[in-house]
Amino acid sequence: PCVCDVDDEEALRRGGHGARPKAAGLSFDSSLEIRIPPSAPKARGFQTYSSAPDQPLLGVPIREGSLWHLSAQDRFEPVQFSLYVNGFAFCTADGLEASVSLSPFSLVRNCRFQSGECSKLKSFKVSLLEPDPCCYFAVRSSCEREADEERSDWVLSLSHTILLITDSLLPSFSVTCDPLPSAPRTFRRLLAGYLIHRDDSNTISVLFCELSAHSNAGATFSLYQNECCEVLVSEVQITEAAMCCDVVGINCSCFVVDTHHFASQTPSERKLWLRA
């Protein structure tokens, strides 16, 4: 069995100065890894993108190196790993190749195996989309400290790549609490801004989201086509029974409201949404 490391902050402390300063050095609240069924309805009529993992990789590798890949139960094999701006590829010693494109909802975490030969390696996993199977990789070194540092470098590189993908989809817009004078339904606005919404396992959309002040038995989380708030796509009623939680991962900016999955521009912005 594989166990995810609870303290993902350790990887940040080792390399929080990574390729994306905007997300560097952030701390994360301790929380349980929660798997939520993707049962939210599809949203239509706005910018929609494919999040399928079989999309072509772009450009040339931004980092290459040797890792170990879990190819069968309790068996790692050496691979040549290449990280691209939108995903990764790896090749085995016998010439077999595989490539995976990442999305804003991909996750990367340190993990460890409790028994067998795998327990001797410094492992991490890349989750393409919860609750789908994960890709497991590992670092092997005679020096445990060097193995830890190399794993942290790979994990941070992958997490920064995911954040760059997220940032590339979102328009330039800062979260706001100011209502629109021309839109009375925004007068009770607490917080608003663009988020990425997971429509289904292969589709994501960019929506303008607005949290309104509590009224009666709950609050309303409105999803609009854009910041003009003229076209309402969907509404989520937040009550005492609604689940609002973050998704655990290194530099992760994903969170869940009821059965809807969202990704914000940065982990700190995710904290702001969840606190609101």
Beta strands, then each sheet from edge to edge (+ up, - down):
strand 1: 2-4
strand 2: 48-50
strand 3: 63-72
strand 4: 75-84
strand 5: 87-92
strand 6: 97-101
strand 7: 107-113
strand 8: 122-127
strand 9: 134-139
strand 10: 189-200
strand 11: 203-212
strand 12: 219-224
strand 13: 232-238
strand 14: 244-246
strand 15: 254-257
strand 16: 260-263
sheet 1: 1+ 7- 8+ 9- 3+ 4- 5+ 6-
sheet 2: 2+ 11- 10+ 16- 15+ 14-
sheet 3: 2+ 11- 12+ 13-
end
